[in-house]
């Protein structure tokens, strides 16, 4: 990995990450974010959980009557799916016709993609009146996270991997979204030391794959 380059999806072992994801629980805050994403959308509309891993957010969409589809490039991830419908595909090449989806949802997944291409594809598949929702991590998080305290290289690596919210907003604007709104949310998580250590050893986040 070059020092000045963003890490690419080919650097991540998604099959190994799928095993680690068994140690990731959908938090109450993440569930609320998913619920807010579909608020006001027509029930029965198509909601795409893009780069959604096992599809926790897709399951939330489905629970409220949306037609939820998990989209992930890893067969191991889709094999763990929480919903009936899953497609093995990348965000840069979504296998859907134009203007079919009410929602394209990226929750901590856009950093695996070529952002400009992913935003352009989201713009293509989302219908008029639909929405694209992106959640990512701020630069402040990379330095303040507990994981970075344990492994100081994580903050530096993630600062390269994750585009800033402002960069993402610019890409969305370039993809044709005339109105891009930004919001900041602080989420606090707690788990026992033993539980956290077990999750770390299992590789519950892809950042750990870059730890020497």
C-alpha positions as CSV (number, residue, x, y, z in Angstrom):
1,X,0.0,0.0,0.0
2,X,1.5,3.3,-1.0
3,X,1.6,5.9,1.8
4,X,-0.4,8.6,0.0
5,X,-2.9,6.3,-1.7
6,X,-6.3,5.3,-0.4
7,X,-6.6,1.6,0.4
8,X,-8.6,-0.3,-2.1
9,X,-11.2,-3.1,-1.7
10,X,-8.7,-5.6,-3.2
11,X,-6.6,-5.0,0.0
12,X,-9.3,-6.4,2.2
13,X,-10.0,-10.1,2.7
14,X,-13.8,-10.0,2.7
15,X,-14.2,-13.7,3.4
16,X,-12.2,-13.3,6.6
17,X,-14.1,-10.1,7.4
18,X,-17.4,-12.0,7.1
19,X,-16.3,-14.2,10.0
20,X,-15.3,-11.2,12.0
21,X,-18.7,-9.6,11.4
22,X,-20.3,-12.3,13.6
23,X,-18.9,-10.2,16.4
24,X,-20.6,-7.0,15.2
25,X,-24.0,-6.3,16.6
26,X,-26.4,-3.8,15.0
27,X,-26.5,-1.0,17.6
28,X,-29.6,0.8,18.6
29,X,-28.2,3.9,17.1
30,X,-27.5,2.2,13.8
31,X,-31.0,0.8,13.8
32,X,-32.4,4.3,14.3
33,X,-30.3,5.6,11.4
34,X,-31.8,2.9,9.1
35,X,-35.3,3.8,10.3
36,X,-34.7,7.5,9.6
37,X,-33.4,6.6,6.1
38,X,-36.8,5.2,5.0
39,X,-39.0,7.7,6.8
40,X,-41.4,9.2,4.4
41,X,-40.7,6.7,1.6
42,X,-43.6,4.7,0.1
43,X,-44.0,1.3,1.8
44,X,-43.1,-1.4,-0.7
45,X,-40.4,0.6,-2.3
46,X,-37.0,-0.9,-3.2
47,X,-34.3,-0.3,-0.5
48,X,-30.8,-1.2,-1.4
49,X,-28.3,-2.0,1.4
50,X,-25.1,-1.4,-0.5
51,X,-22.0,-3.0,0.9
52,X,-24.2,-4.1,3.7
53,X,-22.3,-7.2,4.8
54,X,-24.8,-9.6,6.3
55,X,-27.7,-7.2,5.7
56,X,-28.6,-5.9,9.2
57,X,-29.9,-2.7,7.7
58,X,-31.7,-4.4,5.0
59,X,-33.5,-6.4,7.7
60,X,-34.6,-3.1,9.3
61,X,-36.0,-1.9,5.9
62,X,-37.8,-5.1,5.4
63,X,-39.4,-5.0,8.8
64,X,-41.2,-1.9,7.9
65,X,-42.5,-3.1,4.6
66,X,-39.8,-2.1,2.2
67,X,-38.6,-4.5,-0.6
68,X,-35.1,-4.8,0.8
69,X,-32.1,-6.1,-1.2
70,X,-28.6,-6.7,0.2
71,X,-25.8,-5.8,-2.2
72,X,-22.3,-6.9,-1.3
73,X,-19.3,-8.0,-3.3
74,X,-18.5,-11.0,-1.0
75,X,-20.3,-14.3,-1.3
76,X,-19.3,-15.0,2.2
77,X,-21.0,-11.9,3.4
78,X,-24.2,-12.6,1.4
79,X,-24.1,-16.1,2.7
80,X,-24.6,-14.7,6.2
81,X,-27.6,-12.6,5.0
82,X,-30.4,-11.5,7.3
83,X,-32.8,-11.0,4.4
84,X,-34.1,-13.2,1.6
85,X,-32.9,-11.2,-1.3
86,X,-29.1,-10.6,-1.8
87,X,-27.0,-9.8,-4.9
88,X,-23.3,-10.3,-5.1
89,X,-22.1,-7.1,-6.8
90,X,-20.1,-4.0,-6.3
91,X,-21.3,-0.4,-5.7
92,X,-19.6,0.7,-8.9
93,X,-21.7,-1.7,-11.0
94,X,-25.1,-2.2,-9.5
95,X,-27.1,-4.8,-11.5
96,X,-30.3,-2.8,-11.5
97,X,-32.2,-0.8,-14.1
98,X,-32.4,2.9,-14.0
99,X,-34.7,4.7,-11.5
100,X,-35.8,1.5,-9.7
101,X,-34.9,2.2,-6.1
102,X,-36.5,4.4,-3.4
103,X,-33.3,4.2,-1.3
104,X,-29.6,3.5,-1.8
105,X,-28.0,3.1,1.6
106,X,-24.3,3.1,2.4
107,X,-23.5,2.5,6.1
108,X,-19.8,2.5,6.6
109,X,-19.3,0.9,3.2
110,X,-18.4,3.7,0.8
111,X,-14.7,3.6,1.7
112,X,-14.5,0.2,-0.1
113,X,-15.5,1.8,-3.4
114,X,-14.4,4.2,-6.0
115,X,-16.5,6.9,-4.5
116,X,-17.2,8.8,-7.7
117,X,-18.4,5.7,-9.5
118,X,-20.5,4.5,-6.6
119,X,-22.2,7.8,-6.3
120,X,-22.9,7.9,-10.0
121,X,-24.4,4.4,-9.9
122,X,-26.5,5.4,-6.9
123,X,-27.8,8.4,-8.8
124,X,-28.6,6.1,-11.8
125,X,-30.7,3.5,-9.9
126,X,-32.5,5.8,-7.5
127,X,-35.9,7.0,-8.7
128,X,-37.1,10.6,-8.7
129,X,-38.1,11.5,-5.2
130,X,-35.9,8.7,-3.8
131,X,-32.8,9.3,-1.7
132,X,-29.2,8.2,-1.1
133,X,-28.0,8.0,2.5
134,X,-24.4,7.7,3.4
135,X,-22.9,7.2,6.8
136,X,-19.2,7.3,7.3
137,X,-16.6,8.0,10.0
138,X,-15.2,11.5,10.6
139,X,-11.4,12.2,10.8
140,X,-11.8,12.9,14.5
141,X,-13.1,9.4,15.0
142,X,-10.0,7.8,13.6
143,X,-7.8,9.3,16.3
144,X,-10.3,9.0,19.2
145,X,-11.5,5.5,18.7
146,X,-10.7,2.8,21.3
147,X,-9.3,0.6,18.5
148,X,-6.7,3.3,17.7
149,X,-5.7,3.4,21.3
150,X,-5.0,-0.3,21.2
151,X,-3.4,-0.2,17.7
152,X,-2.0,3.3,16.9
153,X,-1.6,2.4,13.2
154,X,-5.3,2.1,12.8
155,X,-5.9,5.8,12.9
156,X,-3.4,6.6,10.2
157,X,-4.6,3.8,8.0
158,X,-8.3,4.8,8.3
159,X,-7.5,8.4,7.6
160,X,-6.3,7.2,4.2
161,X,-9.1,4.7,3.7
162,X,-12.0,7.0,4.5
163,X,-13.0,10.0,2.5
164,X,-14.0,13.0,4.5
165,X,-17.8,13.8,4.7
166,X,-17.0,16.9,2.7
167,X,-15.4,14.8,-0.1
168,X,-18.3,12.5,-0.2
169,X,-20.7,15.4,-0.4
170,X,-18.7,16.8,-3.3
171,X,-18.9,13.4,-5.1
172,X,-22.7,13.3,-4.6
173,X,-23.1,16.7,-6.0
174,X,-21.0,15.8,-9.0
175,X,-23.2,12.7,-9.5
176,X,-26.2,15.0,-10.0
177,X,-27.7,15.4,-6.5
178,X,-28.7,19.0,-6.3
179,X,-29.5,18.9,-2.5
180,X,-26.9,17.3,-0.3
181,X,-27.5,17.5,3.5
182,X,-24.9,16.7,6.1
183,X,-25.4,15.7,9.7
184,X,-23.1,14.8,12.5
185,X,-23.9,12.1,15.0
186,X,-21.9,10.9,18.0
187,X,-22.5,7.3,19.0
188,X,-21.2,5.8,22.2
189,X,-20.7,2.0,22.4
190,X,-19.8,-0.2,25.3
191,X,-18.8,-3.8,25.6
192,X,-16.8,-5.8,28.1
193,X,-13.0,-6.0,27.7
194,X,-13.2,-9.8,27.1
195,X,-15.9,-9.3,24.4
196,X,-13.9,-6.6,22.7
197,X,-10.8,-8.6,22.8
198,X,-12.6,-11.6,21.2
199,X,-14.0,-9.3,18.5
200,X,-10.6,-7.9,17.8
201,X,-9.0,-11.3,17.5
202,X,-11.8,-12.3,15.1
203,X,-11.1,-9.2,13.0
204,X,-14.5,-7.6,13.4
205,X,-13.5,-4.5,11.4
206,X,-11.4,-4.4,8.2
207,X,-9.0,-1.9,9.7
208,X,-7.4,-4.7,11.7
209,X,-6.2,-6.4,8.5
210,X,-3.7,-3.5,8.1
211,X,-2.2,-3.9,11.6
212,X,1.3,-5.2,11.3
